[in-house]
Amino acid sequence: MMKLRGFAVAAATLFSVGAHAQSAGDLVANVGWFHVAPQDSSKPLTVNALGSTVTAAGSGASVESSDTFGLTLTYFITDHFATEAVLGVPPKMHLDGTGTLSSLGEIGSAYEWSPTLLFKYYFNDPQSHFRPYVGAGGSYVWYSGVKLSSAMSSGSFLYSSTYGTALEGTTTAKLSSSFAPVINAGFAWNFDKHWSANVSLSYMWLSTRATLTTHSAVAGTVTSSTKLKVNPIVSFVSVGYRF
């Protein structure tokens, strides 16, 4: 009985004593893992060649899910309001053809850079172990290392019954940069005054325009483009340290 009573007292003390974490002036660094799950859709490919514009009905593309290492830095302006910078290793996004392009499989890849700034509100008082939060902000997104598959880089995706292989040629691609609004929700669990665990979900309204430029020996420059909505749900599981 004495041992049980001692255990009960220790447990009560653990959950009643404040964590003394996440208060005004604190800086918290979190490291962990991002999972990016696109909720994507795309417009049909529009081809500009020989003075005319044709829409390739039924063509499209989708973006595969990806994972990467992430880092956040959170500064508490007050006990409840904080700003957060979200950084990380840019994930490699793989694009697959859909519809009439589905037979091509993977059509390209690129690295996505999306540093984000969030403004967050933390519930409960600074001494609480459990602190849920909501946030909103924005991200500036750009891409590097854009690489096309052989079927795309050779321009063979431009084969048609009308022009045959006349439009084909060496092809390069560019993805447009954009500003993306972000909303965020999650919680922090404070183990003590320094260490914590964090779980969050974010939604980003993200779209990009893919422009393909083909240099054809017969037709000259052929330009193809499509708008791709990525709109990812991003989950983040991390461990934090308060300085």
Residue pairs with C-beta under 8 A, 6 or more apart in sequence:
15 129
18 125
18 126
18 127
18 128
19 127
19 128
19 129
19 190
19 191
19 192
19 193
19 196
20 126
20 127
20 193
21 28
21 126
21 127
21 190
21 192
21 193
21 194
21 196
21 242
22 28
22 76
22 79
22 82
22 122
22 126
22 131
22 188
22 190
22 196
22 242
23 76
23 79
23 126
24 76
24 77
24 78
24 79
25 76
26 75
26 76
26 242
26 243
27 73
27 74
27 75
27 76
27 242
27 243
28 73
28 74
28 76
28 196
28 240
28 241
28 242
28 243
29 71
29 72
29 73
29 74
29 240
29 241
29 243
30 70
30 71
30 72
30 73
30 74
30 198
30 238
30 239
30 240
30 241
31 69
31 70
31 71
31 238
31 239
32 69
32 70
32 198
32 236
32 237
32 238
32 239
33 67
33 68
33 69
33 70
33 236
33 237
33 238
34 67
34 68
34 69
34 70
34 88
34 91
34 234
34 235
34 236
35 65
35 66
35 67
35 234
35 235
35 236
36 65
36 66
36 67
36 68
36 91
36 93
36 232
36 234
37 65
37 232
37 233
37 234
37 235
38 62
38 63
38 64
38 65
38 230
38 231
38 232
39 230
39 231
39 232
39 233
40 62
40 63
40 228
40 229
40 230
40 231
41 60
41 228
41 229
42 60
42 61
42 62
42 98
42 226
42 227
42 228
42 229
43 60
43 226
43 227
43 228
44 55
44 56
44 57
44 58
44 59
44 60
44 99
44 226
45 55
45 56
45 59
45 60
45 101
45 224
45 225
45 226
46 53
46 54
46 55
46 56
46 224
46 225
46 226
47 53
47 54
47 55
47 56
47 158
47 167
47 222
47 223
47 224
48 222
48 223
48 224
48 225
49 158
49 163
49 167
49 216
49 219
49 222
49 223
50 163
50 219
56 100
57 100
58 99
58 100
59 97
59 98
59 99
59 100
59 101
59 226
60 97
60 98
60 99
60 101
60 226
61 95
61 96
61 97
61 98
61 101
61 107
61 210
61 226
61 228
62 95
62 96
62 98
63 93
63 94
63 95
63 96
63 228
63 230
64 93
64 94
64 95
64 96
66 91
66 92
66 93
66 94
67 91
68 88
68 89
68 90
68 91
69 88
69 89
70 86
70 87
70 88
70 89
70 236
70 238
71 86
71 87
71 88
72 84
72 85
72 86
72 87
72 236
72 238
73 84
73 85
73 87
74 82
74 83
74 84
74 85
74 120
74 240
75 82
75 83
75 84
76 82
76 122
77 83
79 122
79 125
79 126
80 121
80 122
80 123
81 119
81 120
81 121
81 122
82 119
82 120
82 121
82 122
82 133
83 117
83 118
83 119
83 120
84 117
84 118
84 119
84 120
84 135
84 137
85 115
85 116
85 117
86 115
86 116
86 117
86 118
86 139
87 115
90 111
90 112
90 113
90 114
90 144
91 111
91 112
92 109
92 110
92 111
92 145
93 109
93 110
93 111
93 112
93 143
93 230
94 106
94 108
94 109
95 106
95 107
95 108
95 109
95 110
95 228
96 102
96 105
96 106
96 107
97 103
97 104
97 105
97 106
97 107
101 107
101 157
104 149
104 151
104 152
104 157
105 149
106 149
107 148
107 149
107 151
107 152
107 157
108 146
108 147
108 148
108 149
108 152
108 173
109 145
109 146
109 147
110 143
110 144
110 145
110 146
110 147
110 175
111 143
111 144
111 145
112 141
112 143
113 141
113 142
113 143
113 144
114 139
114 140
114 141
114 180
114 204
114 206
115 139
115 140
116 137
116 138
116 139
116 182
116 202
117 137
117 138
117 139
118 135
118 136
118 137
118 182
118 184
119 135
119 136
119 137
120 133
120 134
120 135
120 184
121 133
121 134
121 135
122 131
122 132
122 133
122 188
123 131
123 132
123 133
124 130
124 131
124 132
128 190
129 189
129 190
129 191
130 187
130 188
130 189
130 190
131 187
131 188
131 189
131 190
132 185
132 186
132 187
133 184
133 185
133 186
133 187
133 188
134 183
134 184
134 185
135 183
135 184
135 185
136 181
136 182
136 183
136 184
137 181
137 182
137 184
138 179
138 180
138 181
138 182
139 179
139 180
139 182
139 204
139 206
140 177
140 178
140 179
140 180
141 177
141 178
141 179
141 180
141 206
141 208
142 175
142 177
143 175
143 177
143 208
146 173
146 174
146 175
148 171
148 172
148 173
148 212
151 157
152 171
152 173
152 212
153 170
153 171
153 172
154 168
154 169
154 170
154 171
155 167
155 168
155 169
155 170
155 171
155 214
155 216
155 222
156 165
156 168
158 167
158 168
158 214
158 222
158 224
159 165
159 167
159 168
160 167
163 219
166 216
166 218
166 219
167 214
167 216
167 218
167 219
167 222
168 214
168 216
169 214
169 215
169 216
169 217
169 222
170 214
170 215
171 212
171 213
171 214
171 215
172 212
172 213
173 210
173 211
173 212
173 213
174 210
174 211
174 213
175 208
175 209
175 210
175 211
176 208
176 209
176 210
176 211
177 208
178 206
178 207
178 208
180 204
180 205
180 206
181 204
181 205
182 202
182 203
182 204
182 205
183 202
183 203
184 200
184 201
184 202
184 203
185 200
185 201
186 198
186 199
186 200
186 201
186 236
187 198
187 199
187 200
188 196
188 197
188 198
188 240
189 196
189 197
189 198
190 196
191 197
193 242
194 241
194 242
195 239
195 240
195 241
195 242
196 239
196 240
196 241
196 242
197 238
197 239
197 240
198 236
198 237
198 238
198 239
198 240
199 235
199 236
199 237
199 238
200 235
200 236
201 233
201 234
201 235
201 236
202 233
202 234
202 235
202 236
203 231
203 232
203 233
203 234
204 230
204 231
204 232
204 234
205 231
206 229
206 230
206 231
206 232
207 227
207 228
207 229
207 230
207 231
208 227
208 228
208 230
209 225
209 226
209 227
209 228
210 225
210 226
210 227
210 228
211 223
211 224
211 225
212 223
212 224
212 225
213 221
213 222
213 223
214 221
214 222
214 223
214 224
215 221
215 222
216 222
